[in-house]
């Protein structure tokens, strides 16, 4: 049962991962372009617009994104399932119109407060339009998730990637219209995909608003608003403080270093979460050994995630050197710290599952509000003294507090024996190797890259051949390696088992 569950979860997560790669590849492929055609201050403007949009979309969606999955899977009939989807979509549409109008009426005020100049109001207007479009897009993507249409999601993501790259190259490189061109490109690509998603949803589901369903859905969704808003503060509020105590150029540098770990976060955690929150955790809860399966999947997922962030941290200097202009090189320090922070954050979905399964979502604001307040307080205290690097360390403290509180709160009504011993070894070993790698520094970029490759190999090999995996897990891994090539599997069995 565990093997089948892991395979099903892995299959859909992998397809979403492919779609995720498409959605974030533009950020990676165009990074050399952005950092050479945009100044650090220009990049800082984009970071501030993205941060503000990230915060406001939470109020706009009002928690109805996860609510759709919960009510869809608990609905007994096909007609009621369609009513759930229609109710969510129409609510989000009306909410988008309302909040968009409110923000447009405050555009000059927002420009002065967020960007420091009223003259930047055109950036605010583009950000508001993008906010409205992406709220509708998010609802359409959620509909694909709950129906496990992972292949369609990946296809649309690839199309969006292509449009986004072509548009950004046109606006930023050819027409030379600066950071505004990035917003034009995102608006164009998101707008086209939103039209496709909207057409698909209407054709396959229809639009029917159910007043009977709306009230219980609203009650279920309300706790997600402070949750999501507090989460947005944890992820994004530091940009406001970096801008306040530093400059837009500091925001741009910090944003580049922050972006890479969160790109990986989007690829792995978000892809997994699309399947986990919308379907898999409910399916697992129906199994006989649900909590054991839950704990094992936690270990396997966090291991893969930690390995990815470890590789990113090891290669941070070379990645920044290759993909950005020289002015951005110091961003590698931010990149390493935030990679560690993301690894601490990645375990929280498994701690919070009980709140969804037991309809206890009302407890979640506690674990969100406290870390958000801590984030604000520490940034105000440390940023004036230590600069933008302090914001990265505050992120580490914030994410640890967040995951730890979720574990303490949710274990009361859904206790799971997580494998904390193995996970502690995983985190400790990874951090020690990164620190050792930083201690051995070569000024020549080729020698530095060769050193990074050496350290990159140590951690995965220690996991595969050491005592981290038990005999059954090594045997399962050997079976999977046999699918790749029998010789690899024989070599692994000889030296690992």
C-alpha positions as CSV (number, residue, x, y, z in Angstrom):
1,X,0.0,0.0,0.0
2,X,2.8,2.4,0.9
3,X,4.6,1.7,-2.3
4,X,1.5,2.3,-4.4
5,X,0.7,5.5,-2.6
6,X,4.3,6.8,-3.1
7,X,4.2,5.9,-6.8
8,X,0.8,7.6,-7.4
9,X,1.9,10.7,-5.4
10,X,5.2,10.7,-7.2
11,X,3.7,10.3,-10.7
12,X,1.4,13.3,-10.4
13,X,4.0,15.4,-8.5
14,X,6.5,14.7,-11.3
15,X,4.1,15.9,-14.0
16,X,3.3,19.0,-11.9
17,X,7.1,19.4,-11.5
18,X,7.5,19.5,-15.2
19,X,4.8,22.2,-15.4
20,X,6.5,24.0,-12.5
21,X,9.9,23.9,-14.3
22,X,8.1,25.5,-17.3
23,X,6.6,28.2,-15.1
24,X,9.9,29.2,-13.4
25,X,12.3,28.5,-16.2
26,X,11.7,32.0,-17.5
27,X,13.1,33.4,-14.3
28,X,16.3,31.3,-14.7
29,X,16.7,31.6,-18.5
30,X,16.2,35.3,-18.5
31,X,18.2,36.1,-15.3
32,X,21.3,37.0,-17.3
33,X,19.1,39.3,-19.4
34,X,17.4,40.9,-16.4
35,X,20.6,41.6,-14.5
36,X,22.3,43.1,-17.5
37,X,19.5,45.2,-18.9
38,X,18.0,46.1,-15.5
39,X,19.8,47.9,-12.7
40,X,19.5,46.6,-9.1
41,X,17.0,49.4,-8.4
42,X,14.9,48.3,-11.5
43,X,14.9,44.8,-10.1
44,X,14.0,46.2,-6.7
45,X,10.9,47.7,-8.3
46,X,9.8,44.4,-9.6
47,X,10.4,42.7,-6.2
48,X,8.2,45.3,-4.5
49,X,5.4,44.9,-7.1
50,X,5.6,41.1,-6.8
51,X,5.6,41.3,-3.0
52,X,2.6,43.6,-2.8
53,X,0.7,41.4,-5.3
54,X,1.6,38.3,-3.3
55,X,0.0,39.9,-0.2
56,X,-3.1,41.3,-1.8
57,X,-4.1,38.1,-3.7
58,X,-4.6,36.4,-0.4
59,X,-7.4,38.9,0.5
60,X,-8.8,38.5,-3.0
61,X,-9.0,34.7,-2.9
62,X,-10.2,34.7,0.8
63,X,-9.1,31.1,1.4
64,X,-11.4,29.7,-1.3
65,X,-8.5,28.1,-3.1
66,X,-7.9,25.2,-0.6
67,X,-11.7,25.2,0.2
68,X,-12.5,24.1,-3.3
69,X,-10.5,20.9,-2.9
70,X,-12.0,20.1,0.5
71,X,-15.6,20.5,-0.5
72,X,-15.1,19.0,-4.0
73,X,-13.9,15.7,-2.5
74,X,-16.5,15.6,0.2
75,X,-19.4,16.2,-2.2
76,X,-21.5,13.0,-2.8
77,X,-22.7,13.8,-6.3
78,X,-21.3,15.1,-9.6
79,X,-23.8,18.0,-9.6
80,X,-22.7,19.1,-6.1
81,X,-19.1,19.0,-7.2
82,X,-19.9,21.3,-10.1
83,X,-21.7,23.6,-7.7
84,X,-18.6,23.8,-5.5
85,X,-16.4,24.8,-8.4
86,X,-18.9,27.3,-9.8
87,X,-19.4,28.9,-6.4
88,X,-15.7,29.4,-5.8
89,X,-15.1,30.8,-9.3
90,X,-17.9,33.3,-9.2
91,X,-16.9,34.5,-5.7
92,X,-13.3,35.0,-6.8
93,X,-14.4,36.8,-9.9
94,X,-16.5,39.3,-7.9
95,X,-13.7,39.6,-5.3
96,X,-11.2,40.4,-8.0
97,X,-13.4,43.2,-9.5
98,X,-14.0,44.7,-6.0
99,X,-10.3,44.6,-4.8
100,X,-9.0,45.7,-8.2
101,X,-11.3,48.8,-8.1
102,X,-10.2,49.7,-4.6
103,X,-6.6,49.5,-5.4
104,X,-6.9,51.5,-8.6
105,X,-8.5,54.3,-6.5
106,X,-5.3,54.3,-4.3
107,X,-2.7,53.9,-7.0
108,X,-0.8,57.2,-6.5
109,X,-0.7,56.6,-2.7
110,X,0.6,53.1,-3.1
111,X,3.2,54.2,-5.6
112,X,4.6,56.7,-3.1
113,X,4.5,54.4,-0.2
114,X,5.9,51.3,-1.9
115,X,8.2,52.6,-4.5
116,X,9.1,56.0,-3.0
117,X,7.8,58.1,-6.0
118,X,4.4,59.0,-7.4
119,X,6.0,58.9,-10.9
120,X,6.1,55.1,-10.6
121,X,2.3,54.8,-10.6
122,X,2.3,53.0,-14.0
123,X,4.0,50.1,-12.3
124,X,1.3,50.0,-9.6
125,X,-1.4,49.9,-12.3
126,X,0.2,47.1,-14.2
127,X,0.6,45.2,-10.9
128,X,-3.1,45.6,-10.1
129,X,-4.1,44.3,-13.5
130,X,-1.8,41.3,-13.2
131,X,-3.2,40.6,-9.7
132,X,-6.8,40.4,-11.0
133,X,-5.8,38.1,-13.9
134,X,-3.7,35.8,-11.8
135,X,-6.5,35.4,-9.2
136,X,-8.7,34.0,-11.9
137,X,-5.8,31.9,-13.3
138,X,-5.2,30.4,-9.8
139,X,-8.8,29.3,-9.5
140,X,-8.6,27.6,-12.9
141,X,-5.4,25.8,-11.9
142,X,-7.0,24.7,-8.7
143,X,-9.8,23.1,-10.7
144,X,-7.2,21.2,-12.7
145,X,-5.5,20.1,-9.5
146,X,-8.6,18.6,-7.8
147,X,-9.3,16.7,-11.0
148,X,-5.7,15.5,-11.2
149,X,-5.3,17.0,-14.7
150,X,-1.6,17.2,-14.2
151,X,-0.7,16.7,-17.9
152,X,-2.9,19.5,-19.0
153,X,-1.5,21.7,-16.3
154,X,2.1,21.0,-17.5
155,X,1.1,21.7,-21.1
156,X,-0.4,25.1,-20.3
157,X,2.7,25.9,-18.2
158,X,4.9,25.2,-21.1
159,X,2.8,27.4,-23.4
160,X,2.9,30.2,-20.8
161,X,6.7,29.9,-20.5
162,X,7.1,30.3,-24.2
163,X,4.9,33.3,-24.4
164,X,6.6,34.9,-21.4
165,X,10.1,34.4,-22.7
166,X,9.3,35.8,-26.1
167,X,7.4,38.8,-24.6
168,X,10.1,39.6,-22.1
169,X,12.9,39.5,-24.7
170,X,10.8,41.8,-26.9
171,X,9.9,44.3,-24.2
172,X,13.1,44.3,-22.2
173,X,15.9,43.6,-24.8
174,X,14.5,44.9,-28.1
175,X,12.2,47.7,-27.1
176,X,14.3,48.6,-24.0
177,X,11.4,49.6,-21.8
178,X,13.0,48.4,-18.6
179,X,11.2,46.7,-15.6
180,X,7.8,47.7,-17.1
181,X,8.6,45.2,-19.9
182,X,8.7,42.4,-17.4
183,X,5.2,43.3,-16.2
184,X,3.9,43.5,-19.7
185,X,5.3,40.0,-20.5
186,X,3.8,38.5,-17.4
187,X,0.4,40.1,-18.0
188,X,0.3,38.9,-21.7
189,X,1.3,35.3,-20.9
190,X,-1.0,35.1,-17.8
191,X,-3.9,36.6,-19.7
192,X,-3.8,34.1,-22.5
193,X,-3.5,31.1,-20.1
194,X,-6.3,32.5,-18.0
195,X,-8.6,32.7,-21.0
196,X,-7.8,29.0,-21.8
197,X,-8.5,27.9,-18.2
198,X,-11.7,29.9,-18.0
199,X,-13.0,28.3,-21.3
200,X,-12.1,24.8,-20.0
201,X,-13.8,25.3,-16.7
202,X,-17.0,26.7,-18.1
203,X,-17.2,23.9,-20.8
204,X,-16.5,21.1,-18.4
205,X,-18.2,22.4,-15.2
206,X,-20.5,25.3,-16.0
207,X,-21.0,28.2,-13.6
208,X,-23.6,27.7,-10.9
209,X,-23.5,29.7,-7.6
210,X,-24.9,27.7,-4.7
211,X,-26.2,29.8,-1.8
212,X,-26.5,26.6,0.3
213,X,-22.9,25.7,-0.2
214,X,-21.5,29.2,0.1
215,X,-22.0,29.7,3.8
216,X,-20.2,26.5,5.0
217,X,-17.5,27.1,2.4
218,X,-17.0,30.6,3.7
219,X,-16.8,29.4,7.3
220,X,-14.2,26.8,6.3
221,X,-12.2,29.3,4.3
222,X,-12.1,32.2,6.8
223,X,-9.2,30.8,8.9
224,X,-7.1,30.7,5.7
225,X,-7.1,34.5,5.4
226,X,-5.0,35.3,8.5
227,X,-3.1,32.1,7.8
228,X,-2.2,33.0,4.2
229,X,-1.7,36.7,5.0
230,X,0.7,35.8,7.8
231,X,2.4,33.4,5.5
232,X,2.8,36.1,3.0
233,X,4.4,38.3,5.6
234,X,6.8,35.6,6.5
235,X,7.8,35.2,2.9
236,X,7.7,38.8,1.6
237,X,7.6,41.5,4.3
238,X,11.4,41.6,4.5
239,X,11.4,43.5,1.2
240,X,9.6,46.4,2.7
241,X,12.1,46.6,5.5
242,X,15.1,46.2,3.2
243,X,13.7,49.1,1.1
244,X,12.9,51.2,4.2
245,X,16.3,50.7,5.9
246,X,18.3,50.4,2.7
247,X,17.4,51.1,-0.9
248,X,15.6,49.6,-4.0
249,X,19.1,48.5,-5.1
250,X,19.4,46.4,-1.9
251,X,15.9,45.0,-2.5
252,X,17.1,44.0,-6.0
253,X,20.2,42.3,-4.7
254,X,18.4,40.5,-1.9
255,X,15.6,39.5,-4.3
256,X,18.0,37.8,-6.7
257,X,19.6,35.7,-3.9
258,X,16.1,34.9,-2.5
259,X,14.7,33.9,-5.8
260,X,16.7,30.8,-6.5
261,X,15.8,28.8,-3.4
262,X,12.2,29.8,-3.9
263,X,12.3,28.7,-7.5
264,X,13.4,25.3,-6.2
265,X,10.6,25.6,-3.6
266,X,8.1,26.2,-6.4
267,X,9.4,23.2,-8.4
268,X,9.4,20.7,-5.6
269,X,7.1,21.8,-2.7
270,X,4.5,23.5,-4.8
271,X,4.3,20.6,-7.3
272,X,4.0,18.1,-4.4
273,X,1.5,20.4,-2.6
274,X,-0.9,20.5,-5.6
275,X,-1.4,16.8,-5.3
276,X,-1.0,16.5,-1.5
277,X,-3.6,19.2,-0.4
278,X,-6.1,18.6,-3.2
279,X,-6.3,14.8,-3.1
280,X,-3.5,12.6,-1.7
281,X,-3.7,13.4,2.0
282,X,-7.4,12.6,2.0
283,X,-6.8,9.3,0.2
284,X,-4.0,8.3,2.6
285,X,-6.2,9.1,5.6
286,X,-8.6,6.3,4.5
287,X,-5.9,3.6,4.6
288,X,-5.3,1.2,7.5
289,X,-1.8,2.4,8.4
290,X,-2.5,6.0,7.4
291,X,-0.2,7.6,10.0
292,X,2.7,5.3,9.3
293,X,2.4,6.1,5.6
294,X,2.1,9.8,6.4
295,X,5.4,9.7,8.4
296,X,7.3,7.7,5.7
297,X,6.2,10.0,2.9
298,X,7.3,13.0,5.1
299,X,10.8,11.5,5.4
300,X,11.1,10.7,1.7
301,X,9.9,14.0,0.5
302,X,12.0,16.1,3.0
303,X,15.0,14.0,2.0
304,X,14.6,14.8,-1.7
305,X,13.8,18.4,-0.9
306,X,16.8,18.9,1.4
307,X,19.1,17.3,-1.2
308,X,17.9,19.9,-3.8
309,X,18.4,22.9,-1.5
310,X,21.8,21.5,-0.4
311,X,23.0,21.3,-4.0
312,X,21.7,24.9,-4.6
313,X,23.6,26.1,-1.5
314,X,26.8,24.4,-2.5
315,X,26.7,25.8,-6.1
316,X,25.5,29.2,-5.0
317,X,28.7,31.2,-5.8
318,X,29.0,29.7,-9.3
319,X,25.3,30.0,-10.1
320,X,25.2,33.7,-9.2
321,X,28.5,34.2,-11.1
322,X,27.2,32.5,-14.3
323,X,23.6,33.8,-14.3
324,X,23.9,37.4,-13.1
325,X,25.9,40.5,-13.8
326,X,29.0,41.1,-11.6
327,X,27.1,43.7,-9.5
328,X,24.9,41.0,-8.1
329,X,27.6,38.5,-7.0
330,X,27.1,39.1,-3.2
331,X,23.6,37.6,-3.6
332,X,25.1,34.1,-3.2
333,X,25.3,34.7,0.5
334,X,21.6,35.4,0.7
335,X,21.0,32.4,-1.5
336,X,22.7,29.9,0.9
337,X,20.9,31.2,4.0
338,X,17.5,31.2,2.4
339,X,18.1,27.7,1.0
340,X,18.5,26.4,4.6
341,X,15.4,28.4,5.6
342,X,13.3,26.8,2.9
343,X,14.4,23.3,4.0
344,X,13.0,24.1,7.5
345,X,9.8,25.4,5.9
346,X,9.2,22.4,3.6
347,X,8.3,20.0,6.4
348,X,5.2,22.0,7.5
349,X,2.6,20.5,5.1
350,X,2.9,17.2,6.9
351,X,2.5,18.8,10.3
352,X,-0.7,20.7,9.2
353,X,-2.4,17.8,7.4
354,X,-4.3,16.9,10.6
355,X,-6.0,20.3,10.7
356,X,-7.5,19.6,7.3
357,X,-8.4,16.0,7.9
358,X,-10.1,16.8,11.3
359,X,-11.7,20.1,10.2
360,X,-9.6,22.0,12.7
361,X,-8.4,24.7,10.4
362,X,-9.4,27.3,12.9
363,X,-6.2,26.5,14.9
364,X,-3.9,27.3,12.0
365,X,-3.8,31.1,12.5
366,X,-1.9,30.6,15.7
367,X,1.1,29.0,14.0
368,X,1.0,31.7,11.3
369,X,0.5,34.9,13.2
370,X,3.2,34.3,15.8
371,X,6.0,33.7,13.2
372,X,4.8,36.7,11.1
373,X,5.0,39.0,14.1
374,X,8.4,37.6,15.0
375,X,9.5,38.3,11.4
376,X,8.4,41.9,11.6
377,X,10.0,42.5,15.0
378,X,13.3,40.9,14.2
379,X,13.6,42.7,10.8
380,X,12.9,46.1,12.5
381,X,15.5,45.2,15.2
382,X,18.3,43.8,13.0
383,X,18.1,45.3,9.6
384,X,19.2,48.9,10.6
385,X,22.3,47.4,12.2
386,X,23.3,44.5,9.8
387,X,21.7,45.4,6.5
388,X,19.9,43.1,4.1
389,X,21.8,39.9,5.1
390,X,20.0,40.1,8.5
391,X,16.7,39.6,6.6
392,X,17.9,36.2,5.4
393,X,18.8,35.0,8.9
394,X,15.4,36.3,10.1
395,X,13.8,34.1,7.5
396,X,15.6,31.0,9.0
397,X,14.3,31.9,12.5
398,X,10.8,32.6,11.2
399,X,10.5,29.3,9.2
400,X,11.8,27.2,12.1
401,X,9.3,28.8,14.4
402,X,6.5,28.3,11.9
403,X,7.1,24.6,11.4
404,X,7.7,23.9,15.1
405,X,4.4,25.6,16.1
406,X,2.5,23.6,13.5
407,X,3.9,20.4,14.9
408,X,3.0,21.3,18.5
409,X,-0.5,22.4,17.6
410,X,-1.6,19.7,15.2
411,X,-0.2,16.6,17.0
412,X,-2.9,17.1,19.7
413,X,-5.6,15.8,17.4
414,X,-3.7,13.9,14.8
415,X,-0.6,12.4,16.4
416,X,2.1,11.0,14.0
417,X,5.4,9.5,14.9
418,X,7.6,11.4,12.5
419,X,11.2,10.1,12.0
420,X,12.9,13.1,13.6
421,X,16.1,11.2,14.3
422,X,16.8,10.6,10.6
423,X,15.6,14.1,9.7
424,X,18.0,15.7,12.3
425,X,20.9,13.8,10.8
426,X,19.8,15.0,7.3
427,X,19.7,18.7,8.3
428,X,22.9,18.6,10.4
429,X,24.9,16.8,7.8
430,X,23.8,19.1,5.0
431,X,24.6,22.2,7.0
432,X,28.0,21.0,8.1
433,X,29.0,20.2,4.5
434,X,27.9,23.6,3.3
435,X,29.9,25.4,6.0
436,X,33.0,23.2,5.2
437,X,32.6,24.1,1.5
438,X,32.5,27.8,2.3
439,X,35.6,27.5,4.5
440,X,37.5,26.2,1.4
441,X,37.4,29.1,-1.0
442,X,39.2,29.4,-4.3
443,X,39.4,32.8,-6.1
444,X,39.7,31.1,-9.5
445,X,36.1,30.3,-10.7
446,X,37.1,27.0,-12.3
447,X,38.7,25.7,-9.1
448,X,35.8,26.9,-7.1
449,X,33.3,25.1,-9.4
450,X,35.4,21.8,-9.2
451,X,35.4,22.0,-5.4
452,X,31.6,22.5,-5.5
453,X,31.1,19.4,-7.6
454,X,33.1,17.4,-5.1
455,X,31.0,18.6,-2.2
456,X,27.8,18.1,-4.2
457,X,28.5,14.4,-4.6
458,X,29.3,13.7,-0.9
459,X,25.8,14.3,0.5
460,X,23.7,12.2,-1.9
461,X,26.3,9.4,-1.7
462,X,26.2,9.4,2.1
463,X,22.4,9.1,2.0
464,X,22.4,6.3,-0.6
465,X,25.3,4.2,0.7
466,X,25.3,5.0,4.4
467,X,23.0,4.0,7.3
468,X,20.4,6.7,6.5
469,X,18.3,4.2,4.5
470,X,17.3,0.9,5.9
471,X,17.6,-2.4,4.0
472,X,14.0,-2.4,2.6
473,X,14.4,1.2,1.4
474,X,17.8,0.4,-0.3
475,X,16.2,-2.6,-1.9
476,X,13.3,-0.5,-3.3
477,X,15.9,2.1,-4.5
478,X,17.8,-0.7,-6.2
479,X,14.7,-1.9,-8.0
480,X,14.1,1.7,-9.3
481,X,17.7,2.0,-10.4
482,X,17.2,-1.3,-12.4
483,X,14.6,0.5,-14.4
484,X,17.3,3.0,-15.4
485,X,20.1,0.5,-16.1
486,X,20.7,-3.0,-14.6
487,X,24.5,-2.3,-14.2
488,X,23.8,0.7,-12.0
489,X,21.4,-1.5,-9.9
490,X,24.0,-4.3,-9.5
491,X,26.7,-1.8,-8.5
492,X,24.4,-0.3,-5.9
493,X,23.4,-3.7,-4.5
494,X,27.0,-4.7,-4.2
495,X,28.2,-1.7,-2.2
496,X,25.0,-0.6,-0.4
497,X,23.2,-3.7,0.6
